[in-house]
Amino acid sequence: MRELSELVEVERPGWPVVIEHLERARLPVRALPGDPDRGRTCLHRLQITARSFLGAMALESGGLLVDDGWLRVYGGGGPELPGLGEVNDLSAAVVHGPPVRLIVGHDVLGGIFALNGPGCEDDRYPGRPGEMVYFAPDSLAWEPLEAAYSSWLPWMLEEHNLENFYADLRWPGWRESVAGLTPDQGLAASPPLWTKEAARNPAAVSRRPVPFGELVALHREFRTGMDGADPGPFGTL
């Protein structure tokens, strides 16, 4: 493993560029304070430099709450959000190497944004190594996004991109519903978003706050029940 100093002391660190994107964002975004010690530990276990956007998020940020908390993007960890190290159990990376897929964000409906690692080369892990993928709550399937993390992070801060991406999953009054949640809560849908009933009549779907770990566990249970296949990591919450 490379020493921490090699990862931190770099030319052209990524964090000032990330800050520029945050300041130009045309939708509500809140950068959360991070814990410096957790951030440095996270960066060391990721074994990437602070020059990259992902490394900068790990080292300098406690995470992001985007669009009034609809999307939670993980950093090194802080008082409001767990960090990449906790969500992905990066303590195991010291012994076993980097995770096959790194969970980098969740949305309020239990959708999962992840970065494919070098081992993502079988049917469980669609997309190429180094590509961002999304686990959609309305299909319970992983969808390749054809973008690297360095492209995805600025993309989701641009005006209308999240609005268009979630066009079929948002409802009148969604912002008020999300604003009432804490960062450790999500919204469970009834009937579930992946059912024919929800697709036929989105207006009939009800939503209730639940602990986020419970919501993600439900999606794993539903997905595994479809064909018995393991959908891979969803993150530890």
C-alpha positions in Angstrom: 0.0 0.0 0.0 1.2 3.5 -0.7 1.9 5.8 2.2 -0.7 8.3 3.1 1.6 11.2 2.4 1.9 10.0 -1.3 -1.9 10.2 -1.6 -2.4 13.6 0.2 0.6 15.6 -1.0 -0.2 16.0 -4.7 0.0 18.7 -7.3 -3.4 20.0 -8.5 -5.6 18.5 -5.7 -9.2 17.9 -6.8 -11.0 19.5 -3.9 -10.8 23.2 -5.2 -12.3 22.0 -8.5 -15.1 20.2 -6.6 -15.8 23.4 -4.7 -16.1 25.3 -7.9 -18.7 22.8 -9.1 -20.6 23.1 -5.8 -20.6 26.9 -6.0 -21.9 26.8 -9.6 -24.6 24.3 -8.8 -28.1 25.4 -9.9 -29.9 23.2 -7.4 -29.8 23.0 -3.6 -26.7 21.2 -2.4 -25.2 21.2 1.1 -21.6 20.2 1.7 -21.4 18.4 5.1 -18.4 18.9 7.5 -16.1 15.9 7.6 -13.9 14.3 10.3 -10.2 14.8 9.2 -9.0 11.6 10.8 -11.7 9.5 9.2 -11.1 11.2 5.9 -7.4 10.4 5.9 -8.0 6.8 6.9 -10.6 6.5 4.2 -8.2 7.9 1.5 -5.5 5.6 2.6 -7.7 2.5 2.4 -9.0 3.6 -1.0 -5.4 3.9 -2.2 -6.2 6.8 -4.5 -4.8 10.3 -4.5 -6.5 13.5 -3.5 -6.0 14.7 -7.1 -9.1 12.7 -8.1 -12.6 13.9 -7.3 -13.3 10.7 -5.4 -10.1 11.1 -3.4 -10.9 14.7 -2.7 -14.4 13.8 -1.4 -12.9 11.1 0.8 -10.3 13.4 2.3 -12.1 16.8 2.5 -15.8 16.2 2.8 -18.3 14.7 5.1 -20.6 14.1 2.1 -23.1 16.0 0.1 -26.9 16.4 0.4 -28.1 17.2 -3.1 -31.5 18.6 -4.1 -32.7 19.0 -0.6 -31.4 15.6 0.4 -32.9 13.6 -2.5 -29.4 12.3 -3.2 -26.7 11.6 -0.5 -23.2 11.4 -1.8 -20.6 9.9 0.6 -17.3 11.5 1.5 -14.9 10.6 4.2 -17.6 10.6 6.9 -18.8 13.1 9.5 -21.5 13.7 12.1 -24.4 13.6 9.6 -23.5 10.9 7.0 -21.4 7.7 7.2 -18.3 7.8 5.1 -17.2 5.7 2.2 -15.1 3.6 4.6 -18.1 2.6 6.7 -20.6 2.2 3.8 -18.1 -0.1 2.0 -16.3 -1.6 5.0 -13.0 -0.5 3.7 -11.3 -2.0 6.7 -11.4 -5.3 4.7 -9.7 -3.6 1.8 -6.4 -3.6 3.8 -6.4 -7.4 3.7 -8.4 -8.4 0.6 -7.9 -5.4 -1.7 -10.4 -2.9 -3.1 -14.1 -3.8 -3.2 -15.5 -5.1 -6.4 -17.9 -2.3 -6.5 -17.7 0.9 -4.4 -21.0 2.4 -3.2 -20.7 6.2 -3.5 -24.3 7.5 -3.1 -27.9 6.6 -2.3 -31.0 8.4 -3.2 -34.0 8.8 -1.0 -35.9 6.0 -2.7 -33.2 3.5 -2.0 -31.5 3.8 -5.4 -27.7 3.1 -5.3 -24.9 4.8 -7.2 -21.7 2.8 -7.3 -18.3 2.7 -9.0 -17.3 -0.5 -10.7 -13.9 -1.8 -9.5 -11.4 -3.9 -11.5 -13.3 -7.2 -10.6 -16.6 -6.2 -12.3 -16.4 -8.5 -15.2 -19.2 -11.0 -14.7 -23.0 -10.9 -15.1 -23.6 -9.7 -11.5 -21.8 -6.5 -12.3 -22.9 -4.8 -15.5 -20.8 -2.0 -16.9 -17.1 -1.7 -17.4 -14.4 -1.4 -14.7 -14.2 2.3 -13.7 -17.8 3.0 -14.8 -20.6 4.4 -12.6 -23.7 2.2 -12.3 -27.1 2.8 -10.7 -29.4 0.3 -9.0 -32.9 1.5 -9.9 -35.7 1.0 -7.3 -38.3 0.7 -10.1 -36.5 -2.2 -11.8 -34.3 -3.7 -9.1 -31.5 -3.9 -11.7 -28.1 -2.3 -12.1 -27.9 0.1 -15.0 -24.6 1.3 -16.5 -24.3 5.1 -16.7 -21.5 5.3 -19.2 -19.6 7.8 -17.1 -16.6 7.8 -14.7 -17.0 9.3 -11.1 -15.2 12.4 -12.3 -17.9 13.1 -14.8 -20.8 11.9 -12.7 -20.1 14.2 -9.8 -20.4 17.5 -11.8 -23.2 16.1 -13.9 -25.6 15.5 -10.9 -25.0 19.1 -9.8 -26.1 20.6 -13.1 -29.5 22.1 -13.6 -32.2 19.7 -14.7 -30.0 16.6 -14.8 -31.5 15.0 -11.7 -34.9 16.2 -12.7 -34.7 14.4 -16.0 -33.0 11.3 -14.5 -35.8 10.9 -11.9 -38.7 12.1 -14.1 -40.7 8.9 -13.7 -40.0 8.6 -9.9 -40.9 12.0 -8.5 -44.3 13.2 -7.6 -46.1 16.5 -6.8 -44.8 17.6 -3.3 -41.7 15.3 -3.3 -39.5 18.1 -2.1 -41.6 18.7 1.0 -41.6 15.0 1.7 -37.8 14.7 1.4 -37.1 17.9 3.4 -38.8 16.3 6.4 -36.3 13.4 6.5 -33.1 13.0 8.4 -30.1 11.8 6.3 -30.5 8.3 7.8 -34.0 7.9 6.5 -35.5 7.0 3.1 -39.0 6.6 1.7 -40.5 3.2 1.3 -43.1 3.0 -1.5 -46.4 1.0 -1.3 -46.9 -0.7 -3.7 -43.2 -1.0 -4.4 -42.0 1.0 -7.4 -40.9 -2.1 -9.3 -44.5 -3.6 -9.3 -46.9 -3.4 -12.2 -49.4 -1.7 -9.9 -47.0 1.2 -9.2 -46.2 1.6 -13.0 -49.9 1.6 -14.0 -50.9 4.2 -11.4 -48.0 6.2 -9.9 -50.5 8.6 -8.2 -51.7 5.7 -6.1 -48.3 5.0 -4.6 -47.9 6.0 -0.9 -44.6 6.6 0.7 -43.5 6.5 4.3 -40.2 7.3 6.1 -38.2 4.3 7.2 -34.6 3.8 8.4 -32.4 3.8 5.3 -30.8 0.5 6.1 -34.2 -1.1 6.2 -35.1 0.3 2.8 -31.9 -1.0 1.2 -32.4 -4.4 2.9 -35.9 -4.6 1.4 -34.6 -4.0 -2.1 -32.0 -6.7 -1.6 -34.7 -9.1 -0.4 -37.0 -8.4 -3.3 -34.2 -8.6 -5.9 -32.8 -11.9 -4.5 -36.3 -13.3 -4.4 -36.7 -12.8 -8.2 -34.1 -15.3 -9.3 -32.0 -16.1 -6.3 -28.9 -14.3 -7.7 -26.8 -12.1 -5.5 -27.0 -8.5 -6.8 -23.7 -7.6 -5.2 -23.0 -5.0 -2.5 -25.6 -2.4 -1.6 -23.6 -0.7 1.2 -23.6 -1.1 4.9 -26.0 1.3 6.6 
